[in-house]
Amino acid sequence: MLGYKETFPNSEELLRSAFALSDPTPALLQLIKAYPTADAIRDLLIFYIDAVEANPSRAYSLASVLVALRDSPDAPVIQDGSSLAEAFYNELDDLHSRGSVFDKDNKTFGPTNTYLINSLLSGLSFKYNLTLSPTQYSYIEDGLNVDNNSSIGQLLLIGACIQLLTNGSRIVPTGEPFIRSANEVATKLRFQQSVGRIKDVNALKLLDVCQILVWYKLELIVAFNSLPSRTPKADSRKKMILIMSGSCSSRCDQ
């Protein structure tokens, strides 16, 4: 990695080798237990992002590795006194902010675009509660409110769609004051489609899918709210709607 400075002996080689494994979790846990420093954690997350940029199809599995590390009973306390969860949260917040920079030389709307990769990673951070910040929400809001057909405007909108598709059921309810409701999101997506904001054929398909799923989940929410409460049949139906909408969590067990 150009300009990289090692924070522990052979850190670049060890981190690259770990992320190349089908399951990096044991090797990475061993490394952070040996070097429980904030700099080492930041390096681990930088190489996580690097691994996803090299192979975006691994994004979900590698984000799951971070979850496994965070939730491991063997996870160390970092030398500054923070937990591993806190270290991940703070460092990813900063890295997502830094990743929200446009590469003016890369105007492709595909997996080589680092802004879109960062949008995917940000969406996964929402999904797995790795971090969430006003910056992440603001880029979704900017994408929904794009008012021009420039390449940057299209990237903002596509990036917003990627984040919403990754975990809109969490982003929308927690997005105030940036995002007030699923209905607002659906209306803005429909408007962007109606004015022909997206020109790339594949990106347009992504906008179509995002719009369909947002409306689908909005209809499920309406159905959920219309059901009577505290009857066995209604509770069963509400649980099914939560599962279908992707919103089912610990409350499904209640």
Buried (B, 14 or more C-beta within 10 A) or exposed (E): EEEEEEBBEEBBEBBBEBBEEEEBBEBBBEBBEEBBBBBBBBBBBBBBBBBBBEEBEBBBEBBBBBBBBBEBEEBBEBEEEBEBBBBBBBBBBBBBBEBBEBEEEBBEBEBEBBBBBBBBBBBBBBBBBBBBBEBBBEBBBBBBBBEEEEBBBBBBBBBBBBBBBBBBBBBBEEBEEBBEBBBBBBBBBBEBBEEEBBEBEEBBEBBBEBBEBBBEBBBBBEBBEEBEEEEEEEBEBBBBBBEBBBBBEEEEEE
